[in-house]
């Protein structure tokens, strides 16, 4: 079967945010092509006999996704263009042009798995469900994760920032609300750290299967992790279902979402409770911090990894 390939030309520095925008438009998988130099850690993880010849980084990235011939291509493209236009109002994403080509059938949803291998965030050992790696003697927590088509392997800097904050603030028996839960990785880390109950919210229906599978892989009882589909920012039914009085609320979401979310999140954190945010590109740090303060939060600490920022706040 032939697939229709669509390629968005953008900037390598905007890759993560554009990919998130594509996901919001209903695109469930993206191939990335750029000339960004590999890090020392990435090079150490590659097993090649011929040394790689670095190319000059031109700052351009090509993000490709695929649609079947019988998909409603016009509707998907309209949503993609709308998301890109909206995003371009907040940041420079380059020309954001979309080119079209045709390609042979391929298992593009699963091809990415060859690049996702087990790794560690400090003493937490994260293993994809299709691998059978053995944890080391210093690994205190082992987490089996298969994100499916939902966001969240744990490899991204924003997720790792959140995980490290959870290690600081999760106490035995606490309750956690994870907004934009994706694969459920943050909620499941919290449970492994001692949280008694997690509620996750997300807009993406793919989250349902991903969370269910990952709960099963990690022997997490059904009653310890509840999932609610919907937008907590403006959907009262979701707000009411989530309830109040959480010890910790997490949100690993783009800054453009964190800003309006702050005023709602404060209602769900108990006095003295913690709000852990991430997904913040470095040039949006002050914008998010200002929104948190305006909502009534007190900033406790700000942590960094690469160009990404996590802000941890407290409700007085």
RARA-V29634 format. One line per field, one symbol per residue. ss: DSSP state (H for helix, E for strand, - for the rest). psi: psi as a letter, one per 40 degrees, with the letter a starting at -180 (. if undefined). burial: I if it has 24 or more other ideal C-beta (glycine too) atoms within 12 Angstrom, else O. A space follows every 50 residues. Layout:
# RARA-V29634
ss: ???
psi: ???
burial: ???
This chain:
# RARA-V29634
ss: -EEEEEEEEEEHHHHHHHHHHHHH------EEEE-----HHHHH------ ---------EEEEEEEEE----HHHHHHHHHHHHHHHH--------EEEE EEEE---HHHHHHHH---EEE--EEEEE------------EEEEE----- ------HHHHHHHHHHHHH-----EEEEE-----HHHHHHHH----EEEE EE---HHHHHHHHHHHH----HHHEEEEE------HHHHHHH---EEEEE EE--HHHHHHHHHHHHHHEEEEEEEEEEEEEHHHHHHHHHHHHH--EEEE EEEEE--EEEEEEEE-
psi: iiihhhhhhaideeddddddddddeehfhhhhhafhiiidddddeigidh hhhiihheeiihhiiiiideigdddddddddddddddeddihfadfihih iiiihigddededeehiiiigbehhhhideifihiidehdhhhhhhebei hgdediddddddddddddehiheihhhhhfdbeeddddddddeeidihhi iidhdddddddddddddefhideehihhhihedehdddddddaafidhhi hgiidddddddddddddehiheihhhiaehideeddddddddddeeihhd ihiihbeiihhhihh.
burial: OOIIIIIIIIIIIIIIIIIIIIIIIIIIIIIIOIOIOOOOOOOOOOOOOO OOOOOOOOOIIIIIIIIOOOOOOOOIIOOIOOIIOOIIOOIOIIOIOIOO OOOOOOOOOOOIOOOIIIIIIOOIIIIIIOOOOOOOOOOOIIIIIIIIII IIIIIIIIIIIIIIIIIOIIOOOIIIIIIIIIIIIIIIIIIIIIIIIIII IIIIOIIIIIIIIIIOIIOIOOOIIIIIIIIIIOOOOIIOOIOOOIIIII IIIIIIIIIIIIOIIIIIIIOOIIIIIIIIIIOIIOIIIOIIIOIOIOII OIIOIOOIIIIIIIIO
